[in-house]
Amino acid sequence: MGRLSDKLAIVTGAARGLGKGIAEKLAIEGAKVVIVDLNEEICKEVVQEFSDHGYRVTSYAANIANQDEVQNLFNYVADEFGTVDILVNNAGINRDSTLHKMSVEQWQQVIDVNLTGTFFCTQEATKQMKEKKYGRIISISSASWLGNFGQANYAASKAGVVGLMKTAARELARNNITCNAICPGFIDTDMTRGVPDKVWDQMISKIPMGRAGSPSDVGNMIAFLASDEASYITGEVINVGGGMVL
Ligand code: NAD
């Protein structure tokens, strides 16, 4: 019996990277996990891989930036498995460019997925959570929310996620729903593997722990925040970055 054995969790952007690591950690703790991502085939491959380990997982393909698709996702989950206990808003993208070169498309795409998508999922989840007076919402922000060169769109979206979680925490505490933001530092995923070697080395040199984080480093914090042990923690912004932000 894990800490989350009677819980139903939805993790967005869970077909790879951080989301996949988070989904695995929640599943190891006993939760039934719904893997949400854009591509149905890739979702099914992850479900197969996790099922081979004995985890209780299923998947649903949806674009979290599309409100209809998000509503369909939450209705489907409620009909098939019951109401959601844990939502991890992880899906996110970057479209980096310096401010003066940034197109409105680059700006909007990042805001639409990282911030508006997180709003859509949070709103749908809380409809279900309020009824049963229980919920855990954990959103992935970023150390970049404090500002990062070439990431005006991304930093704005991730600062927005912090504001969204703090407001949701205030509004939903009376319903026994906690809402927190996690700020990963520099985590080894496809997103960060895309940077040039020189930038990778520069990033590592800024981390006191001297290494990139792993998805399981973040997953361990999420599992704690999702558990009963964290029932009095809400509205917090927690760095998981090996000391990158001190
Ligand atoms: P990744 O690109 O490896 O994975 C992101 C996943 O999200 C992909 O599977 C992708 O298909 C999915 N996704 C993208 N847009 C989607 C949409 N509209 N609807 C549904 N799914 C969508 O990225 P990652 O490094 O694993 O990052 C995960 C989250 O962590 C993101 O929110 C990112 O901003 C954040 N983050 C990452 C780092 C890092 O160092 N990797 C640091 C801080 C924050």
Residues whose N, C-alpha, C, O or C-beta is under 5 A from the ligand:
A	BS01	NAD	G13 A15 R16 G17 L18 G19 V36 D37 L38 A62 N63 I64 A65 N90 A91 G92 I93 V113 I140 S141 S142 A143 P184 G185 F186 I187 T189 D190 M191 T192
